[in-house]
Amino acid sequence: MNRERLLTIIKAPLVTEKSSMLASSLNQVAFKVSLDANKLEIKKAVESLFNVKVRSVTTCISKGKTKRNKFGKYKRSDYKKAIVALQEGSQIQFEGIN
């Protein structure tokens, strides 16, 4: 797998109350990832970008909600969420996030 593909798989970290509880208690981190990425690609991308060891990867596709405004209806984009469980001793620290 080429380096360019690994850099485009992970789009952003998901920082919510639930994901911060997962990080503190179960040593898991949540990311928004590309819709066409599989678990093996996500594992390789996280290991190479953050220099950690990954124990397992769980994925789910969140469907975009239908919204309305004064111009009519529109649909938010679907996105894939990956919950990455890290091995003992591994930790990802995002800069500027408490």
C-alpha positions in Angstrom: 0.0 0.0 0.0 1.4 3.4 -1.0 2.1 6.2 1.4 -0.4 8.6 -0.3 -3.3 6.2 0.2 -2.4 5.9 3.9 -2.5 9.6 4.3 -5.9 10.0 2.7 -7.7 7.2 4.7 -7.9 9.1 8.1 -9.9 12.3 7.7 -10.2 13.6 11.3 -10.4 12.5 14.9 -13.9 12.3 16.4 -13.9 14.2 19.7 -17.1 13.8 21.6 -18.0 13.0 25.2 -18.4 9.3 24.3 -15.1 9.1 22.5 -13.2 10.8 25.3 -14.7 8.3 27.8 -13.6 5.4 25.5 -10.1 6.9 25.4 -9.7 7.2 29.1 -11.3 3.9 30.2 -10.7 1.4 27.3 -7.7 3.0 25.5 -9.7 3.5 22.3 -9.7 6.4 19.8 -12.4 7.3 17.3 -11.7 8.6 13.8 -13.7 9.7 10.7 -12.3 7.7 7.8 -12.8 7.3 4.1 -15.9 5.4 3.1 -14.0 2.9 0.9 -11.4 2.1 3.5 -11.4 -1.4 5.1 -10.2 -2.4 8.6 -6.8 -3.6 7.5 -6.1 -0.3 5.7 -7.2 1.7 8.8 -5.0 -0.3 11.1 -1.9 0.2 8.8 -2.7 4.0 8.5 -3.0 4.5 12.3 0.1 2.5 13.0 2.2 4.4 10.5 0.9 7.9 11.2 0.9 7.8 15.0 3.6 5.2 15.7 1.4 3.0 17.9 0.4 -0.7 18.0 -3.3 -1.3 17.2 -5.2 -4.2 18.8 -8.4 -4.1 16.8 -10.5 -1.9 14.6 -14.3 -1.5 14.7 -16.1 0.4 11.9 -19.7 1.6 11.3 -21.2 3.8 8.6 -23.3 6.7 9.9 -26.0 7.8 7.6 -26.4 11.5 6.9 -29.5 13.2 8.3 -32.1 15.0 6.2 -32.3 18.7 7.1 -34.5 21.6 6.1 -33.9 25.3 5.8 -35.6 28.1 4.0 -34.2 27.0 0.6 -35.6 23.4 0.9 -34.4 20.0 2.0 -30.9 18.7 1.8 -29.0 15.6 3.1 -25.8 15.6 5.0 -23.1 13.3 3.8 -22.6 9.8 5.0 -19.4 9.1 6.9 -17.5 6.1 8.2 -16.5 6.0 11.8 -13.6 3.8 13.0 -13.0 3.0 16.7 -9.4 1.9 17.1 -8.4 -0.1 20.2 -4.7 0.4 21.1 -2.5 -2.1 22.8 -1.3 -1.6 26.4 1.4 1.1 26.6 0.3 2.8 23.3 -1.3 6.2 23.5 -2.4 8.9 21.0 -2.2 12.4 22.3 -3.9 15.1 20.1 -2.3 18.5 20.4 -4.5 21.2 22.1 -7.3 18.7 23.1 -7.9 18.1 26.8 
